[in-house]
Amino acid sequence: MATLLQLVLAGIGMGSVYALVAIGFSLIYKVTGVINFAQGEFAMIGSMSFWLLQSHGIPLVPALVVAVAIAAAVGAAIGRFVMYPAAQASVLTLIFITLGLDTALRGLGTLVWGVNPVAVQAFSGNGVLHVLGAVVPTQNLWIFGAVVIVAALLYFLLERTYFGQGMTAAMDNPTAARLYGMNPLRFGLYAWVLAAAIGAFGGVVFAPMTMANTNMGLELGLYGFVGAILGGLDSLPGAAVGGIALGIVTSLSAGYISSDWADGVAFAVLLIMLLVRPQGILGTSLNRRV
């Protein structure tokens, strides 16, 4: 029982990172109808920026805020100067643009930070919690807390503010939004900024759990995408649920089968979901362009 609990708690910690990346995928998709295959690189930018700032003596909170702001600025630049002009491009073109952005951001990260992995200090030191025989690093609490904070802030923004209601209206009916003087493309730009900030936040809180490096965005983006599809690409809560569920599945498969099988099991679950319920756990439909 202790082993099972250990694996589940570890999966929740890792899955929370996938959830943050998945939320970024879903947010951009809901607003623009585009899947951003460069989403994982925002997590890389956040984690590497955070490491660089802390290595120069910047305290935790200012370093976190600045790292997230750097990634948000990159997201704003991409949204304004790359995706905005290409808004009317074909689906295939948009897919290749985001794939190209993924490669470009990873290459830029290599030029800025190099290829060597770096160690990031845990927010609360190397302390652990003992839960019914399971050992949980305190950093896992920060990661799970990040998901709760992001989910709460997104709910407040989208459901309780005029800005969020306008964004929701624009993405539900772009034609009607234009008639009321709203610009759906502008909301698309805001979505890129928010998704970049969320991804970077996930990268920052995850960095102390591993050796941060400029290639980490590829894996996080892949798992975040699977989590978003698993939970429902058009559902922000579904993306969070899918990411956490994916983390638990991969953790259990690594613990009870083999770590070599973890990736295969994860994608097998995705394949089953696509066959049984293509819209995901909490999704509604996937009839928009992707």
VOBA-1610 file (N, C-alpha, C; in pm, whole numbers, padded with zeros to 5 digits, always signed):
BEGIN
Met+00082-00121+00000Met+00000+00000+00000Met+00086+00126+00000Ala+00194+00123+00078Ala+00283+00238+00084Ala+00347+00264-00053Thr+00380+00156-00123Thr+00439+00172-00256Thr+00340+00234-00353Leu+00216+00186-00348Leu+00113+00242-00435Leu+00093+00390-00408Leu+00084+00425-00280Leu+00065+00565-00244Leu+00184+00649-00288Gln+00304+00594-00271Gln+00425+00664-00313Gln+00420+00695-00463Leu+00381+00597-00542Leu+00376+00616-00687Leu+00266+00714-00727Val+00151+00706-00660Val+00041+00796-00692Val+00078+00941-00660Leu+00138+00961-00542Leu+00176+01097-00503Leu+00285+01152-00594Ala+00380+01067-00633Ala+00483+01110-00727Ala+00420+01144-00862Gly+00321+01064-00902Gly+00252+01090-01028Gly+00174+01220-01025Ile+00114+01252-00911Ile+00041+01378-00899Ile+00137+01496-00912Gly+00255+01483-00850Gly+00354+01589-00861Gly+00398+01612-01004Met+00434+01504-01072Met+00477+01516-01210Met+00361+01555-01300Gly+00245+01498-01274Gly+00128+01529-01355Gly+00083+01673-01342Ser+00113+01735-01228Ser+00078+01876-01212Ser+00156+01964-01308Val+00280+01925-01336Val+00359+01998-01435Val+00297+01979-01573Tyr+00264+01854-01606Tyr+00198+01828-01734Tyr+00068+01908-01744Ala-00002+01919-01632Ala-00130+01991-01631Ala-00111+02138-01666Leu-00006+02201-01613Leu+00017+02342-01643Leu+00049+02362-01790Val+00129+02272-01846Val+00159+02281-01989Val+00032+02254-02071Ala-00046+02156-02028Ala-00170+02121-02098Ala-00270+02237-02096Ile-00277+02308-01986Ile-00367+02423-01977Ile-00328+02528-02081Gly-00197+02547-02100Gly-00153+02639-02204Gly-00196+02596-02342Phe-00184+02466-02370Phe-00233+02412-02498Phe-00381+02444-02516Ser-00460+02413-02414Ser-00605+02429-02423Ser-00645+02576-02435Leu-00576+02663-02363Leu-00611+02805-02366Leu-00594+02861-02507Ile-00480+02835-02570Ile-00458+02885-02706Ile-00555+02822-02803Tyr-00582+02692-02786Tyr-00676+02626-02876Tyr-00816+02683-02862Lys-00861+02707-02739Lys-00996+02758-02717Lys-01015+02896-02778Val-00912+02979-02772Val-00925+03116-02819Val-00897+03128-02968Thr-00798+03055-03019Thr-00757+03073-03158Thr-00788+02954-03247Gly-00814+02838-03188Gly-00836+02718-03268Gly-00707+02656-03318Val-00593+02698-03264Val-00462+02650-03309Val-00396+02571-03196Ile-00331+02459-03231Ile-00251+02385-03133Ile-00109+02437-03139Asn-00060+02483-03025Asn+00075+02540-03018Asn+00175+02432-02977Phe+00245+02375-03074Phe+00341+02271-03043Phe+00470+02325-02982Ala+00478+02456-02964Ala+00594+02516-02897Ala+00565+02543-02750Gln+00451+02498-02699Gln+00412+02531-02561Gln+00514+02484-02458Gly+00575+02369-02479Gly+00672+02319-02382Gly+00795+02407-02370Glu+00827+02481-02475Glu+00946+02567-02470Glu+00927+02685-02377Phe+00804+02725-02350Phe+00781+02831-02253Phe+00821+02785-02113Ala+00797+02656-02085Ala+00841+02599-01958Ala+00993+02600-01949Met+01060+02568-02061Met+01206+02571-02064Met+01258+02712-02042Ile+01198+02810-02107Ile+01241+02949-02092Ile+01223+02994-01948Gly+01111+02958-01888Gly+01087+02996-01749Gly+01188+02935-01654Ser+01215+02805-01668Ser+01306+02737-01576Ser+01449+02786-01593Met+01495+02803-01717Met+01632+02847-01739Met+01651+02994-01700Ser+01551+03077-01725Ser+01559+03216-01682Ser+01563+03225-01530Phe+01481+03142-01465Phe+01479+03141-01318Phe+01615+03099-01262Trp+01673+02995-01322Trp+01806+02951-01278Trp+01909+03061-01294Leu+01908+03129-01408Leu+02006+03235-01435Leu+01991+03349-01334Leu+01868+03388-01307Leu+01844+03497-01212Leu+01889+03458-01071Gln+01854+03336-01030Gln+01895+03293-00896Gln+02046+03278-00885Ser+02112+03237-00993Ser+02257+03223-00990Ser+02327+03359-00975His+02254+03466-01003His+02308+03601-00984His+02257+03665-00855Gly+02202+03583-00768Gly+02166+03630-00635Gly+02028+03691-00622Ile+01943+03679-00724Ile+01809+03734-00716Ile+01724+03644-00627Pro+01651+03699-00529Pro+01567+03617-00441Pro+01459+03542-00518Leu+01400+03442-00452Leu+01307+03350-00516Leu+01190+03421-00582Val+01115+03501-00509Val+00993+03561-00563Val+01023+03656-00680Pro+01117+03751-00666Pro+01147+03835-00783Pro+01198+03755-00902Ala+01278+03653-00876Ala+01329+03570-00986Ala+01215+03498-01057Leu+01120+03446-00979Leu+01005+03378-01039Leu+00923+03473-01124Val+00895+03593-01070Val+00813+03691-01143Val+00882+03733-01272Val+01011+03760-01265Val+01084+03804-01385Val+01092+03692-01488Ala+01116+03568-01442Ala+01124+03455-01534Ala+00993+03436-01608Val+00882+03445-01537Val+00751+03432-01599Val+00727+03547-01696Ala+00769+03668-01656Ala+00752+03784-01742Ala+00833+03772-01871Ile+00953+03714-01862Ile+01035+03694-01983Ile+00963+03601-02080Ala+00911+03490-02029Ala+00839+03397-02116Ala+00713+03462-02173Ala+00643+03541-02091Ala+00522+03608-02139Ala+00557+03705-02252Ala+00671+03773-02239Ala+00715+03865-02345Ala+00745+03789-02474Val+00806+03673-02460Val+00831+03590-02579Val+00698+03546-02641Gly+00603+03506-02558Gly+00471+03469-02608Gly+00402+03585-02678Ala+00416+03706-02622Ala+00356+03824-02684Ala+00418+03851-02821Ala+00551+03838-02829Ala+00620+03861-02956Ala+00576+03759-03061Ile+00563+03633-03021Ile+00519+03530-03115Ile+00376+03557-03159Gly+00290+03588-03062Gly+00150+03613-03096Gly+00133+03731-03190Arg+00211+03838-03165Arg+00193+03960-03244Arg+00263+03955-03380Phe+00385+03904-03383Phe+00464+03915-03505Phe+00470+03788-03589Val+00422+03676-03532Val+00422+03551-03607Val+00280+03501-03632Met+00204+03481-03526Met+00072+03420-03541Met-00035+03520-03588Tyr-00024+03645-03545Tyr-00123+03745-03587Tyr-00124+03761-03739Pro-00008+03779-03804Pro-00010+03792-03950Pro-00053+03664-04021Ala-00035+03549-03955Ala-00067+03421-04018Ala-00204+03368-03977Ala-00288+03456-03920Ala-00415+03410-03864Ala-00505+03343-03968Gln-00496+03386-04093Gln-00583+03330-04197Gln-00516+03218-04277Ala-00400+03174-04231Ala-00328+03068-04302Ala-00399+02935-04285Ser-00361+02838-04364Ser-00422+02705-04357Ser-00380+02633-04230Val-00455+02529-04198Val-00425+02450-04079Val-00284+02393-04086Leu-00247+02338-04200Leu-00115+02277-04214Leu-00005+02381-04195Thr-00027+02500-04248Thr+00072+02607-04233Thr+00091+02644-04086Leu-00018+02656-04015Leu-00011+02692-03873Leu+00059+02584-03791Ile+00034+02458-03826Ile+00102+02348-03757Ile+00252+02357-03778Phe+00293+02379-03902Phe+00436+02389-03930Phe+00498+02513-03866Ile+00421+02620-03854Ile+00473+02740-03788Ile+00505+02711-03642Thr+00412+02645-03572Thr+00437+02618-03430Thr+00547+02515-03411Leu+00556+02418-03503Leu+00667+02322-03496Leu+00800+02394-03520Gly+00801+02488-03613Gly+00922+02565-03637Gly+00958+02652-03519Leu+00856+02709-03453Leu+00880+02789-03333Leu+00942+02704-03223Asp+00895+02581-03210Asp+00951+02491-03109Asp+01101+02471-03132Thr+01139+02443-03254Thr+01280+02423-03286Thr+01360+02551-03267Ala+01301+02663-03311Ala+01371+02791-03300Ala+01394+02831-03155Leu+01293+02815-03071Leu+01307+02853-02930Leu+01407+02763-02858Arg+01407+02633-02894Arg+01505+02544-02833Arg+01646+02581-02876Gly+01663+02613-03003Gly+01794+02656-03051Gly+01838+02786-02988Leu+01745+02880-02973Leu+01778+03007-02908Leu+01818+02985-02763Gly+01745+02894-02696Gly+01780+02863-02558Gly+01919+02804-02547Thr+01958+02720-02642Thr+02092+02662-02641Thr+02198+02770-02658Leu+02171+02868-02745Leu+02266+02978-02764Leu+02281+03063-02639Val+02169+03082-02567Val+02171+03170-02449Val+02226+03099-02326Trp+02181+02975-02303Trp+02215+02907-02178Trp+02307+02788-02195Gly+02336+02747-02317Gly+02422+02632-02338Gly+02345+02502-02330Val+02418+02391-02337Val+02354+02260-02341Val+02366+02184-02209Asn+02446+02231-02116Asn+02469+02158-01992Asn+02352+02172-01896Pro+02306+02062-01836Pro+02201+02070-01734Pro+02248+02150-01613Val+02155+02217-01549Val+02187+02300-01432Val+02095+02262-01317Ala+02145+02275-01196Ala+02069+02243-01076Ala+02002+02368-01022Val+01875+02357-00991Val+01797+02468-00935Val+01759+02433-00792Gln+01783+02523-00701Gln+01757+02497-00559Gln+01607+02488-00533Ala+01567+02388-00454Ala+01426+02371-00418Ala+01378+02490-00336Phe+01251+02524-00352Phe+01196+02641-00286Phe+01201+02629-00134Ser+01177+02510-00082Ser+01173+02487+00063Ser+01288+02398+00108Gly+01398+02403+00037Gly+01509+02315+00071Gly+01480+02173+00026Asn+01551+02080+00083Asn+01537+01940+00043Asn+01449+01861+00140Gly+01358+01929+00205Gly+01271+01864+00302Gly+01172+01769+00235Val+01121+01674+00314Val+01022+01577+00265Val+00910+01565+00366Leu+00797+01517+00319Leu+00683+01487+00404Leu+00660+01337+00406His+00622+01284+00521His+00592+01142+00533His+00440+01125+00544Val+00382+01059+00444Val+00237+01042+00438Val+00206+00894+00431Leu+00163+00835+00543Leu+00123+00694+00547Leu+00230+00602+00488Gly+00353+00632+00519Gly+00463+00550+00472Gly+00526+00597+00342Ala+00461+00690+00274Ala+00516+00744+00150Ala+00597+00870+00181Val+00699+00892+00100Val+00786+01009+00118Val+00763+01104+00001Val+00725+01227+00033Val+00693+01325-00070Val+00783+01448-00054Pro+00861+01484-00156Pro+00941+01607-00149Pro+00849+01728-00134Thr+00888+01822-00050Thr+00805+01941-00031Thr+00788+02022-00159Gln+00881+02007-00253Gln+00867+02079-00380Gln+00743+02035-00455Asn+00699+01909-00433Asn+00576+01862-00496Asn+00455+01945-00453Leu+00458+01995-00329Leu+00348+02079-00281Leu+00345+02211-00357Trp+00463+02264-00387Trp+00470+02387-00466Trp+00413+02363-00607Ile+00447+02248-00663Ile+00400+02218-00799Ile+00248+02204-00802Phe+00193+02126-00708Phe+00048+02109-00704Phe-00020+02241-00671Gly+00041+02319-00579Gly-00014+02450-00547Gly-00019+02542-00667Ala+00081+02529-00755Ala+00083+02611-00877Ala-00038+02582-00964Val-00076+02453-00975Val-00194+02417-01053Val-00319+02479-00992Val-00332+02471-00862Val-00449+02527-00793Val-00456+02678-00814Ile-00343+02746-00802Ile-00339+02891-00819Ile-00377+02930-00962Val-00317+02861-01059Val-00346+02893-01199Val-00493+02866-01231Ala-00546+02754-01184Ala-00686+02721-01211Ala-00779+02826-01150Ala-00749+02868-01027Ala-00833+02967-00960Ala-00827+03102-01031Leu-00706+03144-01070Leu-00692+03272-01138Leu-00759+03271-01274Leu-00746+03160-01348Leu-00811+03151-01479Leu-00964+03153-01465Tyr-01014+03083-01365Tyr-01159+03084-01342Tyr-01207+03225-01313Phe-01135+03295-01225Phe-01174+03433-01192Phe-01165+03522-01316Leu-01057+03508-01392Leu-01038+03592-01510Leu-01146+03569-01614Leu-01174+03442-01645Leu-01267+03411-01753Leu-01413+03421-01713Glu-01442+03400-01585Glu-01582+03396-01543Glu-01627+03519-01466Arg-01535+03595-01406Arg-01573+03702-01316Arg-01527+03841-01359Thr-01467+03853-01475Thr-01421+03984-01522Thr-01478+04012-01660Tyr-01493+04142-01691Tyr-01543+04179-01823Tyr-01446+04135-01932Phe-01317+04143-01902Phe-01217+04099-01998Phe-01236+03951-02032Gly-01250+03870-01928Gly-01267+03727-01949Gly-01396+03694-02020Gln-01504+03765-01987Gln-01631+03740-02054Gln-01623+03779-02201Gly-01549+03888-02229Gly-01529+03927-02367Gly-01449+03824-02444Met-01345+03770-02379Met-01263+03666-02442Met-01348+03542-02469Thr-01429+03504-02371Thr-01515+03386-02388Thr-01613+03407-02503Ala-01672+03527-02509Ala-01767+03557-02616Ala-01699+03555-02753Ala-01577+03610-02756Ala-01504+03617-02884Ala-01468+03479-02934Met-01432+03388-02843Met-01392+03256-02890Met-01514+03168-02917Asp-01630+03198-02855Asp-01749+03120-02882Asp-01814+03160-03015Asn-01811+03289-03045Asn-01875+03338-03168Asn-01797+03459-03220Pro-01689+03434-03296Pro-01606+03545-03345Pro-01683+03646-03429Thr-01778+03600-03510Thr-01853+03691-03596Thr-01936+03789-03513Ala-02007+03737-03415Ala-02087+03824-03328Ala-01997+03919-03249Ala-01880+03870-03207Ala-01787+03955-03133Ala-01743+04074-03217Arg-01716+04051-03345Arg-01677+04161-03434Arg-01790+04263-03448Leu-01913+04216-03451Leu-02027+04307-03463Leu-02039+04398-03341Tyr-01991+04351-03227Tyr-01994+04431-03105Tyr-01864+04507-03083Gly-01780+04511-03185Gly-01658+04590-03177Gly-01540+04522-03112Met-01549+04392-03089Met-01437+04320-03029Met-01353+04256-03139Asn-01224+04248-03115Asn-01131+04191-03213Asn-01083+04055-03163Pro-01134+03945-03219Pro-01092+03812-03174Pro-00942+03789-03188Leu-00879+03849-03288Leu-00735+03831-03306Leu-00657+03892-03190Arg-00709+04001-03135Arg-00643+04062-03019Arg-00653+03969-02898Phe-00767+03906-02881Phe-00780+03811-02771Phe-00687+03691-02793Gly-00663+03656-02920Gly-00566+03552-02949Gly-00427+03590-02900Leu-00390+03716-02916Leu-00261+03764-02865Leu-00256+03750-02713Tyr-00364+03789-02646Tyr-00368+03775-02500Tyr-00354+03629-02458Ala-00415+03540-02536Ala-00407+03398-02504Ala-00263+03349-02512Trp-00188+03396-02611Trp-00047+03357-02622Trp+00033+03405-02502Val+00005+03526-02457Val+00076+03579-02340Val+00044+03496-02217Leu-00084+03468-02194Leu-00125+03391-02077Leu-00069+03249-02082Ala-00076+03185-02198Ala-00027+03049-02211Ala+00123+03043-02186Ala+00197+03141-02236Ala+00342+03145-02213Ala+00373+03163-02065Ala+00298+03251-01998Ala+00320+03274-01856Ala+00290+03149-01774Ile+00180+03080-01808Ile+00143+02957-01736Ile+00248+02849-01757Gly+00292+02833-01881Gly+00396+02734-01909Gly+00525+02764-01834Ala+00564+02891-01831Ala+00685+02930-01760Ala+00672+02906-01610Phe+00555+02935-01556Phe+00531+02910-01413Phe+00550+02762-01383Gly+00496+02677-01470Gly+00516+02533-01452Gly+00662+02494-01460Gly+00735+02553-01554Gly+00878+02523-01566Gly+00957+02564-01444Val+00921+02678-01385Val+00993+02728-01267Val+00973+02636-01148Val+00848+02598-01121Val+00823+02514-01003Val+00874+02372-01023Phe+00886+02330-01150Phe+00935+02195-01178Phe+01087+02186-01177Ala+01154+02296-01208Ala+01299+02295-01226Ala+01375+02233-01108Pro+01338+02260-00982Pro+01414+02199-00872Pro+01401+02047-00864Met+01302+01988-00932Met+01282+01844-00925Met+01371+01768-01022Thr+01439+01839-01111Thr+01521+01775-01212Thr+01637+01867-01246Met+01726+01823-01329Met+01831+01908-01381Met+01775+01984-01500Ala+01753+02114-01482Ala+01696+02194-01589Ala+01792+02202-01707Asn+01738+02198-01827Asn+01822+02208-01947Asn+01738+02259-02062Thr+01802+02296-02170Thr+01732+02358-02282Thr+01657+02258-02368Asn+01666+02130-02338Asn+01590+02028-02412Asn+01467+01981-02336Met+01446+02032-02216Met+01336+01985-02134Met+01200+02022-02193Gly+01193+02129-02270Gly+01066+02172-02326Gly+01005+02072-02422Leu+01089+01996-02491Leu+01039+01897-02587Leu+00957+01790-02517Glu+01011+01734-02408Glu+00939+01629-02334Glu+00816+01685-02265Leu+00830+01801-02200Leu+00716+01859-02130Leu+00605+01896-02229Gly+00645+01946-02346Gly+00544+01979-02446Gly+00471+01856-02496Leu+00544+01748-02514Leu+00482+01624-02562Leu+00383+01570-02460Tyr+00425+01562-02334Tyr+00336+01511-02231Tyr+00220+01607-02204Gly+00249+01738-02213Gly+00141+01835-02195Gly+00036+01822-02303Phe+00080+01797-02426Phe-00014+01778-02537Phe-00099+01653-02514Val-00035+01544-02473Val-00109+01421-02445Val-00210+01445-02333Gly-00168+01517-02228Gly-00259+01547-02119Gly-00377+01630-02163Ala-00352+01727-02252Ala-00460+01812-02302Ala-00560+01730-02383Ile-00511+01641-02469Ile-00600+01556-02548Ile-00675+01459-02457Leu-00605+01406-02358Leu-00666+01309-02267Leu-00780+01373-02188Gly-00759+01496-02140Gly-00862+01562-02059Gly-00967+01633-02141Gly-00932+01674-02262Gly-01025+01750-02346Gly-00959+01878-02392Leu-00922+01884-02518Leu-00843+01996-02567Leu-00918+02128-02556Asp-01050+02124-02560Asp-01127+02247-02551Asp-01177+02275-02410Ser-01120+02210-02311Ser-01162+02226-02171Ser-01040+02254-02084Leu-01036+02372-02021Leu-00925+02404-01932Leu-00924+02312-01809Pro-01038+02290-01742Pro-01037+02192-01632Pro-00998+02053-01680Gly-01044+02017-01799Gly-01010+01886-01854Gly-00861+01872-01876Ala-00796+01979-01922Ala-00651+01975-01943Ala-00579+01949-01813Ala-00624+02015-01705Ala-00562+01993-01575Ala-00582+01849-01528Val-00704+01799-01542Val-00734+01661-01502Val-00653+01562-01586Gly-00647+01588-01717Gly-00574+01498-01806Gly-00426+01495-01775Gly-00367+01610-01746Gly-00226+01615-01713Gly-00194+01538-01587Ile-00275+01556-01483Ile-00252+01485-01357Ile-00274+01336-01374Ala-00379+01299-01448Ala-00406+01157-01473Ala-00291+01093-01549Leu-00236+01165-01645Leu-00122+01113-01721Leu-00001+01092-01631Gly+00022+01186-01540Gly+00133+01171-01448Gly+00118+01047-01361Ile-00003+01021-01313Ile-00026+00904-01229Ile-00007+00775-01310Val-00058+00773-01434Val-00045+00654-01517Val+00101+00623-01545Thr+00179+00724-01582Thr+00320+00701-01613Thr+00397+00659-01488Ser+00362+00716-01373Ser+00430+00679-01249Ser+00401+00534-01211Leu+00275+00495-01222Leu+00238+00357-01188Leu+00302+00257-01284Ser+00303+00291-01412Ser+00363+00200-01509Ser+00513+00189-01489Ala+00577+00299-01452Ala+00721+00294-01426Ala+00751+00212-01301Gly+00663+00222-01201Gly+00687+00152-01076Gly+00655+00004-01082Tyr+00547-00032-01151Tyr+00502-00171-01151Tyr+00543-00250-01276Ile+00576-00180-01381Ile+00619-00251-01503Ile+00767-00223-01526Ser+00796-00108-01583Ser+00934-00066-01606Ser+00933+00079-01649Ser+01036+00153-01611Ser+01046+00291-01654Ser+01058+00301-01806Asp+01108+00195-01868Asp+01121+00194-02014Asp+00984+00188-02082Trp+00884+00140-02007Trp+00750+00126-02064Trp+00660+00245-02034Ala+00707+00339-01953Ala+00622+00449-01909Ala+00567+00529-02026Asp+00654+00563-02120Asp+00609+00641-02235Asp+00510+00563-02319Gly+00538+00435-02342Gly+00449+00352-02422Gly+00312+00339-02360Val+00308+00322-02228Val+00179+00309-02160Val+00100+00439-02171Ala+00169+00551-02156Ala+00102+00681-02165Ala+00036+00699-02300Phe+00108+00666-02406Phe+00052+00685-02539Phe-00051+00576-02572Ala-00042+00462-02510Ala-00146+00361-02526Ala-00277+00411-02466Val-00267+00475-02348Val-00385+00533-02286Val-00445+00640-02376Leu-00358+00721-02436Leu-00406+00825-02528Leu-00479+00764-02646Leu-00422+00658-02703Leu-00484+00593-02818Leu-00621+00537-02782Ile-00630+00475-02665Ile-00758+00420-02620Ile-00861+00532-02603Met-00817+00644-02545Met-00908+00757-02526Met-00956+00812-02659Leu-00866+00822-02757Leu-00906+00874-02887Leu-01007+00782-02955Leu-00995+00653-02928Leu-01088+00558-02988Leu-01222+00556-02916Val-01219+00566-02783Val-01341+00554-02703Val-01412+00687-02688Arg-01336+00792-02655Arg-01394+00925-02634Arg-01299+01030-02691Pro-01307+01058-02820Pro-01210+01147-02885Pro-01206+01287-02827Gln-01317+01335-02770Gln-01319+01470-02715Gln-01252+01482-02579Gly-01209+01367-02522Gly-01141+01372-02394Gly-01235+01356-02277Ile-01178+01353-02157Ile-01256+01328-02037Ile-01363+01434-02014Leu-01327+01561-02024Leu-01421+01670-01998Leu-01445+01757-02121Gly-01392+01719-02235Gly-01409+01798-02355Gly-01548+01782-02414Thr-01581+01870-02508Thr-01712+01865-02572Thr-01701+01818-02716Ser-01619+01886-02795Ser-01606+01848-02934Ser-01473+01899-02986Leu-01429+01842-03099Leu-01306+01885-03163Leu-01335+01920-03309Asn-01443+01996-03329Asn-01481+02028-03466Asn-01422+02157-03516Arg-01339+02222-03434Arg-01270+02341-03480Arg-01143+02301-03551Arg-01087+02395-03626Arg-00962+02364-03694Arg-00850+02351-03593Val-00758+02264-03618Val-00644+02245-03528Val-00514+02259-03607
//
